[in-house]
């Protein structure tokens, strides 16, 4: 496994002992930036071969057989796994991270998960004299590789301030937005916005193509006006090219929107457009596009 980690300028931060749990598309480059920033890094991954390959690429890093072993002696433990259940597996229990962490250490979770599990793990950490920050990220695979993720955090201010300089190794912004769960709720806001923008962009491009316009030219023009967005700049051209074999997968977006709609049921928020776009993504999955980029919404319009 070769991990792409772009060159970036790291903020001054004293070297710390850290663990990273989960070396997927996002986690591997994030852990790589921590290693390049000079921190002592121990990694754990459910598929051990990925951890072995990571340590072969980044000299001075170490591999552990369990989350608890990875967390032993660490000042900070970072995690980035799939969902609530995966997160509980690496954090709780005799082999989970909390069992191995030293008193006062901070667990920073970058998984996009529910606000409920964030609060659950914060309480479990507090009961052991530990700290927990829920810290989902935005910026996708490219943001992780380039070390420019946006990190939305919930938790205690003191624990956040300790963790922020370390997390800046793979981020351009790390912000505390409220108590435990606030990071996950903020990520849900992010995904509501992203889904709506992508659907609007898909409809616009499909409309323009039907009208016989040169959509690359049109996007270049309207991208200088009020319609401009990150999605237009980065996904508009690939949508015109009918390219979707990269980026943030439709399956992952459906998982995230499931969290959004579940939270909306609990808090009474009305999300008619988000619920509709979630079903549009289900259509893309039915087309065999579960691993296509989220911009593949345009496929169902053609």
N, C-alpha and C positions, 0 to 999 in steps of 0.2 A: 504494500500500500504506500503510494507516494502522496504526501500531503502538501498542497500548495499553500504557502504562507508568504504573503507579499511583504516586501520591505516597508517598514514604517518607522517613524521616530517615536520612541517610547518616552513617556513622561518619567522624570526622576522618581524612583520608588525603591526603598531599601529592599534587597533580596529577601523573599519570604519562602517558607516551606509550604507548598500547596499540593493538593490532590485534585485530580480531575476525573470525574466519573462519567463515562459515555463518550466514545470517540466516533460519533457518526459524522454526517456531512457538516454539521455545525461545530460539534464538540472538538473534533480533531484539530482544525485550524485554530480554534480558540486556545486549546491547550498548547499548541505550537507557539503561539504568540507569548504565552506565559513563560515558556522555556527560553525563547529568544530574548525576553526582557530580563533574564538573569535569575528567575526564581527557580528553586529546587522543586521539580515536578515529579510526582508519582501518579501513575494513571491506572485506571481500572476500566475494563470493557467486558461486557458479557461474552462476546466472541474474543477470546484471548489473543487470537492471531493478530487482530487489529492493534492491540496494545503492544505486542511484540514488535510489529512493524513500526509503530510510532517511536518506540524507544531506539530502534535501529537508526531511525532518521534523525532523532534529536539526542545528541550526545549528552550524557549526564542525567537523563531522565530514568525513571525506574518504573517497573511494572509490579502490580500487586494482584494477588489471587482473589481478594474479596474487597468490597467497598470499605469494610472496617480496617483491613490491613492498609489500604491506600491512605485512609484518613488518619492513621496513627501518627501522632506527633506533628500533624499539619496545623499551621496557623489558620489556613483557609481551605475549605473544601468546596469545589465547584462541581456542579452536576448539570448535565444536559442529556436527557433521555426522551422516551417517546410520549408517555402519557401518565396519568395519575397512578395507575397500577405499577408501571415501570419505576416511577419515582419512589413509591412506597417500598418496592423491593430493594432499591439501592440505599435507602435511608434508614428503614426500620429493621428490627429483628437483630438476632445475635451477630449476623455478619454484615449488618447495615452500617452506614457511615457513622451514625450517632453513637454506636457501640464502641467505635474506635477513636473518636475525637477527644482531644484533651480539653479540660475545663477552660471555658472562655473562648474557644475556637468558634469560627463563623462558617456556617454552611450557606453558600450562595447558589440558589437553584435557577438555572436558565431554561428549564423545560417550559414549554407553553402548556399549562395545566389549569386546573380549576382553582378558583379562589378558595374553595372549601379545603382542598388538600394543602394549600399554602398555610392556611390557618391551623390545620391539624398538625402539620410538621413543625410550625413555629411553637405550638404548645408542647410538643414532644421534646423539642430542643430545649426549651426553657426549663422543663422538668429535670433535665440533666445538667443544668448550668451552662448550656450552650446557646448559640444565637443562630437565627435563621432569617435569610433575606430572600423573598421571592423576586426573581429578576429576569423575566422573559425578555427576549431580544427581538429587534426588528432590523432588517437589512439583508436577510437571506444569506445564501452560501457565499456570494461575492463579498458581502459585508464582513462575514467571518474570516474569509481568506485575506482580505485587505486590512483587517483590524479596525473597522470603522462602524461597528454595530451601535445601535441605539439601545440602551438598557433601561427598562422601566422597573423600578424597585418598590417593594413594600416591606416594612419592618421597622425595627428600632433605629433611631437616628444614630446612636453611638456605634452600633454594629455596621451600619451602612457606611459611616465615615471611615471606619477601619478598612472595609473591603473596597471602597471606591478606587483608591490609587492603584490597587492590584488589578482590578477589572479593567482599568483604562488600557492595559496591554492589548486588549482586543476590541476596544470601543472608542467612539468619538464623543459619546455622551452617556453618563451614568447618573440617573436622577432619582431621588427618593420622592415618591408621590403619595405616601400615606402609610398607614399601619399594614400589618400582614394581610395579604390578599390584594392590596392596591396595585401592585405590579401586574398581577394577572388580570385584574379588571381593566387596567390601562391597555394591556395587549389586546383585550377583547375589543376595546374602542378602536384600536389600530386596525384590526381585521375587518370590522364593520366598514371602515373607510376604504380599505384596500379593495374589498369585494365589490363595493359600489362603483369605485373608479374603474376597475377592470371591466365590469359589465358595460358601463357607459362607453369606454374606449372601444370595446368589441363591437357594440352597435354602431358607433360612429364610423369605424373602419369598414365594416360590412356595408353600411349605407353608401359610403364614398366609392367603394369598389363597384357596387351595383350601378352607381351613377356614372361610372366610367372615368373617375378622377384618378390622377397619379397620386396615390395616397402617401408615398414617401415625400413628395413635394408638399402636399397639403399638411402633413404632420410637421414638416420643417417650418412652415409658415405659422400655423396655429400654436405651435410649441413656443412661439415668442410672445404669445398673448395670454389671455385669461384662462385658456383651456390647459395650459402647461401643467404637467405633473411628472413625478418620478416614473410612474407607469408609462406615460406617453413617451418620455425620453428613452427609457430602457426596454420597454416591451412593445411599443407601437411598431417599430421597424421589423421586429421578429414576427409579429402578428401578420404584417403585410406579406412577409416571406413564408408564412405557414410553418414556422419553426417553433417546436414546443418541447424538444428533448433536452431540457435543462431547467434550472431554477427551482422554485418552490412548488412541490407537487400538489396536484388536485386532491389527492388522498389526505395530505397534511392540512390543506385548507378546510376540507370537510370536517376533519377532527376539530380544528379550531372553531369553526362555525357552530359545531355541535355544542362546544363549551359556551359560546356566546348565547345561543338560543336557550340552553338550559338555565343560564344565569338570568336571562330575560324573563323566563317563566317564574323564577323565584322573586325577582324584584319588580315585576309588573311592567317592564319596559315594552313598548310596542315596536317591533322590528319587521314590518311587512316586506320591505324591499330585501332585507338580509335573508329572511326566510325563503323568499322566491329565488334569490341567487343561489342559496344552498341547494335548492332543487335543480337549478340549472347545472350546478357542479355534479349532482347525481346523474344527470343526463350524460355529461362528459365521461364519468366513470363507466356508464353503461356502454359507451362507445369504445371502451378499452383504454381510456385516457387517464387512468388513475395516477400514473407517474408523469404525465405531461405537466408542463408549467401551468400555473393558474391562468395565464393569459389565453389558454386553450378554450376559454368560454366562447371565443369567436367561432370555433369549429361547429357548434350547434346551430349557428346562424347561417351556415352555408349549405 
